[in-house]
Amino acid sequence: ESTTGADGACVLTVPQPPFSTFRVWLSAPGYVPLMMDWQAHEFSKSDVFHVTRLTRGTVLNGEVRDADGHPVADAKIKFGGPGIDMTQRENIAFHRRFSTCTTDATGRFQSYQIPSEWTGGGGIAVGVAHPAFAEETFWLSDPKQLATNHLVILTTGVALRGQVVGPRGDPVSGAGLQEDEKMFGLETKTDLDGRFEFPH
């Protein structure tokens, strides 16, 4: 991880080949985040210099409430999309750690990293997660939707419990499970008895 200095510059160390793709995620408050890819053969020289021009982000306003209309504080708002064009060096892309925002005490959230326009037909997915509720996802299919305040209602959902066993019925511990119905799936692992639970 690296942070740009006052001159906007930073130095990244590229690993030694062999590798297929060197990927860099770039995120700054108030700007549209990017993902940049280089192929291994592009590092034939000892130094590679690249200039990135960031675009100012557009604000997305929203509010998260429970089924009774009460505000939900500390809900995590995650973003995905709008799609990758592998022929381009740079693509709009949201890194979960760098672009996630959180609802305040009134359940409101704002993100200043949303592009005002995008191409390729893909939308921007917005995932809303809180430990006490089932995760919800909505899509920004058109930049015109940025002019609207988005209201997200979280429900408790249902609990899903189960057990993973081997061919002879022995419990399998440490097995990974992912609920992948939506853009941002839930993940868990089985315990020593092979049991797992998705509470919401």
N, C-alpha and C positions, 0 to 999 in steps of 0.2 A: 504494500500500500504506500502511496506517495501523495503529497499535497503540493500544489503549485505555490510558488513564491509570489512576491509582490509584482514581479515581471510576468507572471502567468506561466512560467517555465517550470519543468520538473525533469528529472532524469530517471529512466526506468532501466533496470538490468534485464536483458533478454537471456533466457536459459540457453544452455548449449544444445545444439541439435543432437539427436534427432527429435523433432516435434513437428506437428502438422500446422497448428495455428497458435499464434500469440495474440491473445484477446485482452483488450483494455476496456474497462468500464470507466466512464467519466461522468461525474455528477457534481453540480454546484448549485447552491440555493438560488432560486429565481430563474434558472436556465433549464432548457430541455436537455435531459441526459442522453448520452450517446454510448454506443458500443463500437469499438474499432478493432478490426482484424488485420493481421499481417501473416503471410505465409513464410515458412522457414527460409525459402530461397531469396526472400527480399532482404535478408540480413547478410549479404555477401560482403558488405563494407563494415568497417569497425563501428561506424556511427551512422545512425539513421535519424534524420531530423524531420519532424512533422508538425505542421501548424493546424490547429483545430479552431474553427470559428463557431462559438456557441450562439444559439438563438435564445432570445428572451422567452420565458415560458408564459403561458396564459393561466389565470387562476381558475381552479375548479373549487366550487363551494358545495358543501353537503352537510347533512345532519343525520345522525344515527339515533334511532329510538327503539324501544322494545315494543312488544305487542300491545302493552297498555298505554303507550304514548309517552313513557318516561325516557328522558335522555340517557344514552349509554356513553359513559366516560371511558377513556383509555382503550377504545377500540382501535385496532391497527388497520390502516388503509393502505393497501398494496396495489401496485399497478403492473400491467403487462401489455405487450404489444408495442406498436401496431403491426408488426411483421418485419421480417428480415429479408433484404435483397442481397444475396450473397455476391452479387457483382459489384457492390459498393464497399468502399473502405469503411465508411461510417454509416451507422443506422441508429434511429431513435430506439432506445431500449432502457427499461427501468430495472435497476438492480434492487433487489428486495431490501438490502441493508442500507442503501444510500437514498432511496426515494420514498420509503415508508413514512407516513405521517400518522398522527394520533388524535383522536377526538378529545376536546376539552371537557370541562365539567358540565357544559350545556349540551354535550353531544355533537358539537359542530367541528368540522374539519375544513382545512384549506390546503391545496397544493398549488404551488407556483411553478411547477415543472411541466405542465401539460402543453404540447405543441398546439399552435393555433390552426395548423393544417397538417395533413399527412396524406400520403399517396399509397397506392397498392391495394386499396379496398379493405384492408384490415382495420379493425376497431381497436380501441384501448379498453382493456379489461380493468375493472376496479373491484378488488376483493376487500370485504369488510370482515374482520375476525375479532372475536372476543372469547375468552375462555368459558364464559357462562352461556354462550349461544352457538347455534349452528352458523357456519360461515355463509355469507351471501356474496354474490357476484353480480355486477351489472356492467353493461357495455356502453361506451361512448362510440357510436357508429358514425357520428357526424360531428365536426367541430362546432356546429351551431348549438349543440347540446351544452356547450360550456357556458352559455348565457343563462342557464337554468340552475336553480338550487336543487340538489338531488337529495331526496329523502329515502333513507334505507331503514327498513323495519327488520329487526333481528328477532327470531323465534328460538325457543330452546331446542326444537327438533325432537328427535328420538334417540335413545341410547342404542348402540349396536355393540353387543358383546359376543365373544366367541373363543374358540380354542383351535390352535393349529397342531396337528399330530402327524406323525410319520406313518409309513405303511403298516406297522405293527401296533399302532395306537399310542406310541410313545410321544409325550409332549415335545414340541420343538420350540426351544427358547431362543430369543433374539431374532426371530423372523420379522422382517420388515413388512408393514402393510401401509397402503396408501389409498385413501378415498379420492378418486380422480374424476368425479362427476363434473366438476367445474374447473375453471382456470387455475384456481389455487387449491390444491388438494390437501387434506389432513394426513398426517403421518403418525405412526406409532410402531412399537415393537412388542413382541410377545414377552411375557415374564418367564420365570423359571418353570412354571407349569404349562407354558405354551398359551396362556390366556391373554386376550387383548380386549380393549374397550375403546370405542369412540363415544364419549358421553353425550355429544350433541350432533 
